[in-house]
Amino acid sequence: MQVLLFDLGGVVVGYDGPGRLAALSKGAMSFEDARAALGGSANLHAYERGEIEEEAFAARAIDEWRLDMSPQDFIADFETWPDRLLPGSKAAIDRLRGRYRLACLSNINTAHWRQAEALGLGGWFEHAFLSHEMGARKPEPAIYEKAIASLGATAGQIIFFDDMPANINAARAAGMTAHHVPAPGDLPSLLYAVL
């Protein structure tokens, strides 16, 4: 049976990281500045690989982004950055249950996974491949290799959906069929078009 493998943020779950970080910076960062800061943060990437604990991540984030708040207040805000299940995503995925094996592959950390579960994501997928548990993050080849091995499937049996072109390219390089989800909320129509 084929496997459908979904990214979470921007595909299934809404994510307001750049907007929240810009707000926390109190005008020091624009939305685009905040997006670049998140994308280039070795500290955040280490947290997403499970290499550092939440408290260390928070303290370093406050220093890195020059935020005027306590680590506890930062984590309380940071945890809410995944802010909603995207409309139609659950119904679209549920319609495929039984016809496909369903799994997710996400660059995520412990705080954001807690929030995703609180939003109701728990139990959607047969397998949840989470970067903070796997010790690798997309688009690193190792995370795709680990997911393929854990699924007990061939790469050619896996259809992957992500919103980041670099992650799509890496999935294709690993042998998967991969589709780009252009914008939040586009997954239901894309699933209808390609499956």
N, C-alpha and C positions, 0 to 999 in steps of 0.2 A: 504494500500500500504506500502511495506517495505521502510525503511529509510536507506540510505547510509550516514554514518557519517565519515568525513575525518579530520584527523589532517592536519595541514598546513606545518610547517617547517620539511623538510626532506621527505615529502610525496608529496606535491603539489608545495611547494616553496623551492628553494635552500636557505640554511642558512650557512653563513660563520662566525658565532660568535666566535668560538675558534681561527680561523685564524686571524681575525681582532683584537681580544683582545691581542693575542700574538704579533702582529705587533705593536700595540699601546704601549705595555710594553717595546718596544725597547730592546728586548733580555732578559728581566727579567723573562719572562714566556715562556716555550715551548708550543706547540700546546696542548699537554696533560695537562700541568699545567693550561692552560687557560680553557680547557674543564671542568676540576675539579673545577676551580674557579667559573665558570658560574653555574655549577650544584649545588654547595653548597652555593650560595650567597643568604642570607636572604633578602638583599636589592633588588636584582633582583626579587626574588619571591614576595616580597611585592608590587613591581611595577606591576608585572604581575597579582596580585590580585586586583589592583586598590586601594591599601591602601595608597600609597604615590604619590605625584605629580611628574611630569617629572623632574623639577628643583632639587627637593630634591634627587631623584634617582641619577641624574647625579653627584651632589656634593658628595654623599656618595660613588658612584662607583669610582670616581677619588681617594678618600681617601683609599677605600678598596683595589683597585688594583694598587695603587701608580703610577698613570699616571700623566705625566707632560703636562697638557693641561687644557684649560678652560672648564667649564660645557657646554657652547654653542658649542665648537668644538667637545667635546665628543658626544653630542646628534646628531650633524650633521653626524658624522661617524657611531655611533650606529644605526641610522635610516636606513643605507644602508646594514646592515648585512643580512637581507633577500634580496638576490641579483638577483633572477631570478625565473620565472615560470619554473618548471622542464619539460623537453621535453616530449611531448605526454600526459601530465596530463589533459590539457583542452579538447583535442579531446576525450580522453578515458572517461572522466566524461560526456561530452556533449552527447555521444552515449547512455548514460543511462537515460538521461532526458526524463521524461514522463513515463518511466517504473518503476522508483523509485523516492521517495522524496530525495532531496539532501541537506545535511547540513554539516557544519564544526564545530569542537570542538578543540580549540587551546589554549595552554598556550602562551599568547601573551600580548603585552603592547601597549600603544597608539602610540608610535613611530613606532613600527614594523607593526602595522595595517595600519598606514598611508602609509608606503612603500608597503605593500601588495596590497592595493587599487591602488597605483600608478603603480604597475606592471600589473594591469589589473584584479585583483581578484574580484573586486566589481561586484556583480550581479551573480556570479557563483552559489550561494547557496540560497535556500529558507530560511534557518535560519543560522546565524553565531553566534555560541556560543563562546564568547571570554572571557578568564579568567579575563581580567581587568574590564569587565562589570559585571561578575558573582560573583566576590568576592571569587573565589575558583580556584584552578588549579589542573590539573591532576598530580598524581593519587588520589587526595582526593575524597572520595566517593560523597561528596556534589555536585561536578560539574557534575557528571554523573546523579545524581538524578534530578538536576535542568534541564538538557537537556532533559531527558526522559519526565518530567512533561510538559515542554514547547512544546515538539513535539506532545503531546497528543497521544502518541503511547505506546505500551507495550515495555519493554526492549527486549523481544523476536522478535520484529519486526525491530530491529535496527542492522545493520551490520557496525562495526567500523573498521577503518584502521588507524594504527599508527606505527611509527618507534621505539617506546620505549617499551621494554617488560613490564616494571612496569605499563605503561598506558594500555597495552593490558590486563594484569592480572586484573587490577581494573575494566575495562569494562566488562570482563567476570564475575567477582564477582557481578557486578550490573545486570547481566542477559543478556547482549548483546552477540551476536556472534562477535568475534573480530579477525582480521587478522593482522599479523606482516608484515610491509613493510621493507624488510631487508636493502635496500640501496636507496639513491635518484635515481629516474628514474625507479624504479621497479613497481610503481603503475599500469601502463597500462597492463603489463603482468599478474600481480596478479589479477586485475579485470577480465581479460579474463579467468583466470584459475578458479576463485571461483564463478562467477556469471553466 
